[in-house]
Amino acid sequence: MARAPDPPGPPGHWLLGNLREFRHDMLAFYERMSRDYGDVVAYRLGPRKSVLLTHPDLIEQVLVTENRNFIKHYALRLLRPTLGDGLLLSEGEFWLRQRRLIQPVFNRQRVDSFAAIIVDHTRTMLDSWRPREARDLHAEMMKLALGIVTKALLDVDSGDNSDEVSRAADVILADFNSRFKSAFPPPFWLPHPRNWRLKRQVRRLDALLQRLITQRRSESEDRGDLLSLLMRARDESDNSGMTDRHLRDEIMTVYLAGHETTAHAMAWTWYLLATHPHVEARLLAEIESVVSDRLPTAADVPRLVYAEQVVLESLRLYPPAFVIGREPLHDCTIGGYHVAAGTSILMPQWVVHRDPRFFDRPGQFDPDRWNDGLMKRLPKYAYFPFGGGPRLCIGNSFAMLEAILVLATVLPRFRFELSADVPVVPWPTVTLRPRNGIHAVVHTRSSRVTADNTAQQTA
Ligand code: HEM
């Protein structure tokens, strides 16, 4: 049988391919490729052959129907020195065993048990804000999400080890981001100041985690945090648990995968609300009617329907995971085109979520579009902020719970006036963050939630 043709695509420099346009503005590059060449586009970044897929059916083929032929993308593997064989990077039988062990830890009921931590940390953040103060909401959400994941995962409070943990996390993420953008990142084995810095921080985190794991192994008490749950997880077939090494890799993975993305989602949501006062007013009315003058709990979340729509719509327009990457193990045919083994396959939520074939007025922030079962009507992979198939984000319920509870805690107390001096610009690093942060003046709304009744709520 004749081989399928290669996908169409832009011409490129003989050595660099399309690297220059890609590095100049990755999001615009993806948009242009899809608009000019269709749903399957071939391009090249230096020696690396790449294919962009922007049709939901083709994305479903890669993530679901033929997922066994696809492994994670090379860029994600840059995280291996830090994340080891945690869920995000492991493959095959080992990944499957770990996923089966860990999945129950993230079931809805367990996740709901972290609601008090989420609300309590948010309240502490709000108590430190002063009226008419200027704040970078993105930096605030990063600190908040880090505090929440540290407590939920390790039962560690600010003031214990969390400064050490957050410093190490900052260095690790900054290192990954710069490697991801660099045409020639220094290989990890090279004696290079960047590698030394990274390894020093990874060693610090390793030592801290090992201390925590050893301490926990010697305790019989279940602290109810994710670490306790992961330590107790047992493989049904042979009743075996995780070794210290596997625990370390999974903790590190959840720790890093679990806070940056959620923080970006919340920051983008604040930006969208501040620029759409009518949406903000409706959301506030819903929160006031469901939660009244107490603090929100997990039990309120199913009734915060509009809040969920706001978060879904924010994840559509500013998906923190703005592209998913894979590589085929064997040559395959996608959308009628030949794709060779080892090709980088990129599936950009950024483009698909804004495609007018699937969304009316796609550039508009309109939470109401999620009324009336849009999710069911859409082709399955026209909206995939948490990925899909067997590698679907394991923390999606956690992230949704966190985003909704943070909205419901903050909004009754504060509103934000965006600073006109600092433009808000999407910045595609490993995740989609606002390049200059999101600067705003915070205004007190009212004192309905007082210190007294907040203390009762979270006791
Ligand atoms: C808005 C917040 C979040 C977004 C947008 C997001 C997005 C994603 C996406 C797109 C994937 C799939 C990656 C791929 O297929 O290559 C993923 C995987 C993953 N996420 Fe999330 N995530 C979020 C929050 C979280 C949270 C809160 C946790 C943990 C507490 C978490 C833990 C993970 C893990 C462990 C994986 C790997 C799962 C596997 O391969 O089995 N994520 N996430």
Residues whose N, C-alpha, C, O or C-beta is under 5 A from the ligand:
A	BS01	HEM	L87 L88 R99 V254 A257 G258 T261 T262 A265 P320 A321 I324 G325 F384 P385 F386 G387 P390 R391 L392 C393 I394 G395 F398 A399
